[in-house]
Amino acid sequence: MREIIHKKLAEGKWFHLSLCEQLGNIGSEINRALHWKDKDQNNFERAIFRALELFDLTLKDPRWKKRLKEIARARELFCDAITGGKEYKSSLRDLDRYFFYYAFCARRNM
């Protein structure tokens, strides 16, 4: 079992964020993974672990129980993308574009 990376978020702060804010934060980690992919394996892996942890926290948020399929599918596509996109032909670039709009929405609503 991995050590919790986002300790304050895991302690409850995450569950006060809107869905746009949560997905926007996941998108930030996806963007970091995309940035480091061919440059620094350690930073690439760290961004992956942070994104997965945020996906998992989002899946645990009881407010989104009716959206679990959608969030879990996005996590699945992320896993596919980081392993080469063999199953669904997903890419970090496509996911980065998808999640950008959640970050944009979250910023606009601040």
N, C-alpha and C positions, 0 to 999 in steps of 0.2 A: 504494500500500500504506500502510495506517495504521500509526502508531507503536503499539507494544505498550503497553497501559495497565497491565496487571497484570504487571509485569516479574518480581517474585519468584515469583508463581504460575506464570508461563510457564517459569521456569527449573527447575521441578520440584516446587515445594511443592504445586501443585494435584494432582499425581498421588499424593500421600500422604493426601488427603482421601477420606472415604467417598463413595459415590454420594449419600447423603442430604445430606452437607455440600456437595458440589458443586452439586446441584440446589437446595438451600436458598440458596446464594449467588447462583445465577442468579435465583431467586425474589426476592431482595432488590433486585436491579437492576430486575426487572420491576415490583416495588412502587414503586421510585423513578420509573420511567418513568410509571406510572399517576398518581403524585402530581403530577408536573410537566407532564403532558400538556397541559392547557389553561392553565397558569400561566406557564411559562418554556420557550420553545422550545430554548434552548441547553442547559439542564439535562436536558430531555426527550431530546434527541439524545445527550447524553453518557451517559445511563443506557442508551439503546439500544445504543450502541457497546460499553459495558462488558458488557452482557448477551450480545451476540453473540460477543464475545471469550471469555467464559466458556463459552458453548455450544460454541464451536470447540475450546477446551481440553478440554472433557469428551469431545467426539467423538474427540480424539486419544489419550485415555487407553486403553491397550491392555487394561485390565481389563474394559472395557465393550464389547468387540468383539461380544458376542452381543446387546447392547442398542442397537446403533447405529441401527436403524430407529426405535425409540421416541424416542431422544434427537434424532435428525434431524427426526422428525415434530414434536416439541415446538418445535424451532427454526423449522420451517416455519410452525407455527401462530402463533408469536411474530411472525414477519415479516408474516404475514397480518394480525394484530391491529394492528400499528403502521402498516399501510398502509390501514386502514379495515375490515378483515374482509370484504372483498368475495368472496373465493374460498371460505372455509370458515366465514364468519360468526363468527370467533373474536374475542375481546375481551381487552384487558389485564386487566379485572376478573376474567374467568373464569380466565385464566392465573395471576393473582395468587392466587386461591383454590386452584388446583391445586398450585402450588409452595409455598404456605404449609405444607402438611403435611410436605414434605421438610425445611423449616427446623425445624419442630416436632420431627420425628424426630431430626434432628441434635442439637438442644439437649437432648433427653431422654436421648440416648446419651452425652452429655459427662460 
